[in-house]
Amino acid sequence: MASSLAFFHVLSLRTIPSPTCKPSSTNSLFIRTKPMFQSKKRVSFLPRCASITSFRPTIADDQTEEKFLSEFWKEIQGCNNWEGLLDPLNPVLRNEIIRYGELAQACYDAFDFDPFSKYCGTCKYLGSHFFEKLDMEERGYQISRYLYATSNINLPNFFQKSKMSNVWSQHANWMGYVAVATDPDEIDRLGRRDIVVAWRGTVTYLEWIHDLKDILRPASFGEDPNIKIESGFFDLYTEKEHKCNYCAFSAREQILAEIKRLVERYKGEDLSITITGHSLGAALALISAYDLAEMKLNVLDGEDGERKIPITVYSFSGPRVGNLKFKERCEELDVKVLRVINVHDKVPMVPGIITNEKFQYQKYVEELIKFPWSYAHVGVELALDHTNSPFLKGVNDLGALHNLEVHLHLLDGYHGKGRRFCLVNKRDIALVNKSCDILKDDFGVPPNWRQDHNKGMVRTVDGRWVVPERPRMEAHPPDTGHHLEQVWQRVKSRLNAI
């Protein structure tokens, strides 16, 4: 870990030559701004592209109003479906999308992928040190709980398993976390207390797509049996394994119990629930957002009647999840979804290659013919194109085009359709090559550079190299069962009242 962080530090300090007027120069494609995520920072809607007017994005001159995030956070969270914020791309929204993308990226950076470690498939850090170990302490969030799923379902290419005989768990994989904003300055900047759920996906490996059965099954979270979800995603979210402490509760039960606990704890405050994920993690983000809304865990009873906590999904390179009925129900429940994609990435095109939301007669085919392979994307799409970035190679590596860090780089330079690619924030371009090889060789950044110091090995006092023992991770907070029981009682009371 130390070597990777040191390498990152050196890269972040490298000198960028002064911008020139040559159109081929990438140096003039940086917009000089203050760092992201400062408290109460005013951001102009009119970015400046260095000092070279020829490289300034063509953004309407009347978009000069400045706002604090806290003044219009509900719009940033999608209350108006991001109308007027995507083209040109609002700089406050850009920063927030990148911020949530980095919270999803943290799932990859903290995950143990090493098959020669008995801890393969778990998180490398205790929750109390999670953001500190990833140099993200300034984000103002604290881990509330970790999320686990059973690896016994039919997605063998997604789950990571150790080659060792003595392992931390035979059945579980770490799937992400729930965190809550606790820093007063961050809460002030956000304009509310934010509850975040981040789901782990796949960094670049796309073999899991071949595991999908492309079979829709009833979601069973609500009363309509016609609302359906792809069966592999459903199983990943709902299956449990009683033989394993980490999987004694399903991923679904874990998130329902934790959101119930946090909403109850902070019910007197302005709250938001933001769920993020990349790749398969984006599918889980959408399913869990729908589930929370269907269970009405975002609905608070008050003296003035019911109050809804907004639920927003920031989805990165996610596949289709359910059928048209699923999409329509998410919209009815007011679940807001912003889907960030690379137009050359194949994952957002599946499942549902034959019949999807672009098919004019999808509703007819799904409802009357009962076509079993009908899928629909949910929410608003923000389409990016990696070929617009002068920093990236023109490669056809599907894994690299799917990479989350590539998406975050594209967001940093995107200003709207037809506008020049121009980096706004001081986000290091070396991050693009963290787990792939798509940054142009001229920048001198090696591919797949991020790794733990000595791959996690340490030297003992007698000179031997070993994988060190780690503190045992807590499987579930002791009150998980209590809060889950409250969820089921609430659902039962609601059904009895109908």
TASULQUI-V18120 format. One record per backbone hydrogen bond with DSSP energy under -1.0 kcal/mol. NH is the residue of the N-H (numbers start at 1). CO is the residue of the C=O. Records with the same first field share a line. If there is no record, write none. Layout:
NH = CO + CO
//
This chain:
5 = 1
6 = 2
7 = 3
8 = 4
9 = 5
10 = 6
11 = 7
12 = 8
14 = 11
25 = 22
29 = 26
31 = 423
41 = 38
50 = 48
52 = 49
55 = 52
56 = 53
59 = 57
63 = 60
64 = 62
71 = 68
72 = 69
76 = 72
77 = 73
78 = 75
79 = 74
81 = 78
83 = 80
85 = 82
89 = 415
90 = 85
94 = 90
95 = 91
96 = 92
97 = 93
98 = 94
99 = 95
100 = 96
101 = 97
102 = 98
103 = 99
104 = 100
105 = 101
106 = 102
107 = 104
109 = 105
110 = 106
112 = 122
117 = 114
120 = 117
121 = 112
122 = 119
124 = 110
129 = 126
133 = 129
134 = 130
135 = 132
136 = 131
139 = 136
140 = 137
142 = 180
144 = 178
145 = 178
147 = 176
149 = 173
151 = 171
155 = 153
158 = 155
159 = 155
163 = 115
168 = 118
173 = 149
174 = 121
175 = 147
177 = 198
178 = 145
179 = 196
180 = 142
181 = 194
182 = 140
183 = 140
187 = 183
188 = 184
189 = 185
190 = 186
191 = 187
193 = 270
195 = 272
196 = 179
197 = 274
198 = 177
199 = 276
200 = 175
209 = 206
210 = 207
211 = 208
212 = 209
217 = 229
219 = 227
227 = 224
229 = 217
230 = 321
231 = 215
234 = 230
235 = 231
236 = 232
237 = 233
238 = 234
239 = 235
241 = 247
244 = 241
252 = 237
254 = 250
255 = 251
256 = 252
257 = 253
258 = 254
259 = 255
260 = 256
261 = 257
262 = 258
263 = 259
264 = 260
265 = 261
266 = 262
269 = 266
272 = 193
273 = 310
274 = 195
275 = 312
276 = 197
277 = 314
279 = 316
281 = 278
283 = 279
284 = 280
285 = 281
286 = 282
287 = 283
288 = 284
289 = 285
290 = 286
291 = 287
292 = 288
293 = 289
294 = 290
295 = 291
297 = 292
299 = 296
300 = 307
302 = 305
305 = 302
307 = 300
309 = 298
312 = 273
313 = 336
314 = 275
315 = 338
316 = 277
317 = 340
320 = 350
323 = 228
327 = 323
328 = 324
329 = 325
330 = 326
331 = 327
332 = 328
333 = 329
334 = 331
335 = 330
336 = 311
338 = 313
339 = 380
340 = 315
341 = 382
343 = 384
345 = 342
349 = 346
350 = 347
359 = 356
362 = 359
365 = 361
366 = 362
367 = 363
368 = 364
369 = 364
371 = 365
375 = 355
376 = 322
380 = 337
382 = 339
384 = 341
388 = 385
389 = 386
392 = 389
393 = 438
395 = 393
401 = 397
407 = 403
408 = 404
409 = 405
410 = 406
411 = 407
412 = 408
413 = 409
419 = 416
422 = 413
423 = 29
424 = 412
427 = 425
431 = 428
432 = 429
433 = 430
434 = 431
440 = 391
443 = 440
444 = 441
448 = 436
449 = 433
450 = 434
455 = 452
456 = 453
457 = 454
458 = 466
460 = 464
463 = 460
466 = 458
480 = 477
483 = 479
484 = 480
485 = 481
486 = 482
487 = 483
488 = 484
489 = 485
490 = 486
491 = 487
492 = 488
493 = 489
494 = 490
495 = 491
496 = 492
497 = 493
//
